[in-house]
Amino acid sequence: MVDIKVKESTIENAILKFLNFKRGSFFWKNPSSGYYDGKTMKKHKSKYAITGVADILGIYYSAFVAFEVKSEIEFKYYKKHGDRLKTTPFMYCRSKKEETLWRQIHFLESLKAKGGYGNVVCSVEEVKNISYYKH
């Protein structure tokens, strides 16, 4: 069996194509890494940017929805450590990777607490299986 590693951007594009094809959907890629300024030759981030914001944001029948997209390997890491990181204070994160995942998880949890929907996904199939999205 051939082990094919699909890039996160490829997964994001497939998910966006699926989401925006559905009636009642308006989704976009969140440019979380900032913007490159060709004049100054530097990458800039807005001072109002929130760290940990999901990769895909959108509206589905008036509800705010976010999807954090992971490659298959990163998704396995999330499944293994996600529950622990939901309840761990930030200062106890063990690595930069955990700090990033902690911020992403807490963004989604904050969104849910305010009435939105958020999930960590690794494929279009994962999105299709989300209960609130089955119309």
N, C-alpha and C positions, 0 to 999 in steps of 0.2 A: 504494500500500500504506500502511495506517495503522500508525504506530509507537505501539504501546501499551506503556507502561511499567508493569509489574506491581510492586506494592509487596512488599518483603521479607516483611512480616507475612502477606500473602495467600499467598505461596509457602510460608511456614512452616506455616500452617494446613492447606494442601492436603497437604503432606508428612506432618504429624502424623496427619491423617485416614487417609492411606494406610498409614502405619506401624502404627498402632494397630488397624487392621482385620486385619492379618496374624496368624496363629497364632504364638505364642511371642514376641510383641512387647509391650513396655511402654515407651512413650516419653513425654516431656514437654518443654515449653518451659522453657528455663533462663532465669530472670529476671536476666540479667547486668547490666542497667542499675541495679539496686538497687530499693529500695522507697520509696514516698512516704508520709511520716508526716503525716496530716491534722492532728494536734495541734500539731506544731511547724512545719508547712507547709514541710518540707524533705525532700529526697531523701536516703536513707541507704543505705550499703553496709556489709555486714558486714566486719569487719577480717580475716575468714577467707576472703573472696571471692578467687577467682583471676581475674586479668585475662586475657582472651583465651579464656575457656571458650566452647565451641561453643554455638550457638543451641538445638539439639535434642540432648538426651541420652536414653539409654535402654538397655534390655537386650533382646537378641534371642537366644533360646535360650542363655541363661547368659553371653553375651558382652556386654561393655560397648561401646556404640556411640555415636558423636557425629557430628553433621552441622553444619557451619558453612554457613548458608544465605546466599546472595548474590543480589542482583538481577542481571539479565542484564548490565548495565553493570559492576557490581562484579565479576562472575564473569570478564568479559573482562580486567579489571585484574588479577585474581588469576592468570589464565592467562599474562598477559604478564610479571608480576613475581614470581610465587610461587616458582619454582625459585631465583631469585637470593636471595630473602629467606630461604629455608631454610638457606643457607650464609653469610649476612651477619650479622656481630655486630650486636646491637641498636643500638649507638652509631652505626652507619653508616646507619641509616634516614634517608631524605631528607625525610620529612614525617610529620605526625600520622597520616595515612592509612596510610602504610607501617608506622609503629610498631604501629598496631592490627592490621593484617594480619600482621605479624611475630609478635605475641603469639598470634594465632589459629592460625597455621601451626605454631608451636612447641608449642602445647597439643596439637594433633592428632598431631604427631610424637612427643611424650612419651607420649601415650596408646597409640600403636602400639608404641612401645618396651617398654611394660609389658603387651602382649598384647591390648590393645583394638583397636577399629577406628574410623577417623575419615576423613571426606571433606568436601571443599568441594563443595557442590551448588547448582544454581540452579533445579531443577524436580523434580517427582515422577518424570519420565522419567529424570533423572540417577540418582535413588535406585534405580529399577527396574533400571538397567543395572550396578549394583555387584555384582561377582562373589560376594562372601561373603553377599550378601543374597538370592540366587536359590535359594529352597527350594521 
